[in-house]
Amino acid sequence: MNWRRGPIGCALAVAFAALPAGCRKHAAEAGPVAPAVTVRQPRQEPVIEYLEMTGTVAASKTVNLVARVPGYLESVNFKDGAVVPEGELLFVIEQAPYEAQVALNQAALVRAQAELDRQQAMMKENATAETTVENWVSQRDQAKAQLELAQINLGYTRVAAPFTGRLGARQVDPGNLVGSSGPTVLATLEQLKPIYVNFNLNERDALHMRDLLRKYNMEVGSHVGKAPVEVGLQNEKGYPHVGVLDFADNSLSTSTGTIALRGVFKNEDTTLFPGLFARVRIPLGGPRPMLVIPGSAIGNDQQGDFVYVVGPTDVVERRSILKGPATEGGLAIRNGLTEGDRVIVNGLLNARVGEKVAPGTEAALASSAAAPAAKPATKP
């Protein structure tokens, strides 16, 4: 049976025909529904300006321990990689030849001094020439110098740590001849407390730093020796290590286009050690009020950074912005927004410049989601 021709179809046709003409016209002319978006107004927060860079950790002192006199290496008095205090005896080169040289020169000095004394006594009695006395004075002084030189060479047979630090692996084992054809490197010692982090500032950031310091009425050269430097390693969150900027080069390198900087850190727990890659940032003064929005609301194209703003008539506008430093709540905005702007933070794919949207705040959406569902009406 064809329902269009049956009683039901006829009843529907009659009911539709009975509708007022105005209702049918309104239904036909109704446009598409405006897409829903979530908006948020920028919040003013205290923000610290930072310069962010990358750097490498380096020892504050490094020395190659060498054999300065020839001889056979008698002993190595440390374990490879050990931390040793200043003055610790590390290597001993055979001492017997140098001890004999000291004794020989000591005897020569005693003999020269005795002969000088005898000649001076004879001089008082006019029993010797003045030139003879002068000759023995010279021999005495030479013997004294030779003794001091022999004592120095004897001291070189004991190689001690010039400062507290960590040793690398020994380069020579006991029993080998060292120092025979020039200084022989025995090991390398590095000081880890304090420790340096070296980094470079490119020309653009250097000019930006200068402009910010001038903007906040800060002296350009006042940061060296005073400004804190914050460092974080690859496996660390944030910048837990805080040191001080202790060096800034006096010129920009023409080959790299950067200026060399260095921070010094106490490194009491020796978490930092030479060769590590580090994230570095330098705060430029204290916190200052800036507008902050979520970083996800910011887009970027060939014209630069921008956000979508809902105007007074709920029409979407594109707004170019100038980004500032990142914060815990999002990203600071230097220019392009005001506190009253409604920035689209969700539903960006539904927004089109020049078209209307249905804006809602995050608070309104949260309250509607938390409201209990309405109970259906019961029939009497």
Salt bridges, closest charged atoms under 4 A:
GLU45 OE2 - ARG43 NE 3.66
GLU49 OE2 - ARG334 NH1 2.50
ASP80 OD1 - ARG170 NH1 3.51
GLU115 OE2 - ARG118 NH2 2.63
ASP141 OD1 - ARG140 NE 2.83
ASP173 OD1 - ARG170 NE 2.79
ASP205 OD1 - ARG204 NE 3.83
ASP211 OD1 - ARG210 NH2 3.67
GLU230 OE1 - ARG281 NE 2.60
GLU236 OE2 - HIS241 NE2 3.04
ASP246 OD2 - ARG262 NH2 3.11
ASP301 OD2 - ARG318 NH1 2.67
ASP305 OD2 - LYS323 NZ 3.96
ASP314 OD1 - ARG342 NH2 3.05
GLU317 OE1 - ARG319 NH2 3.62
ASP341 OD2 - ARG319 NH1 2.99
GLU362 OE1 - ARG40 NE 2.88
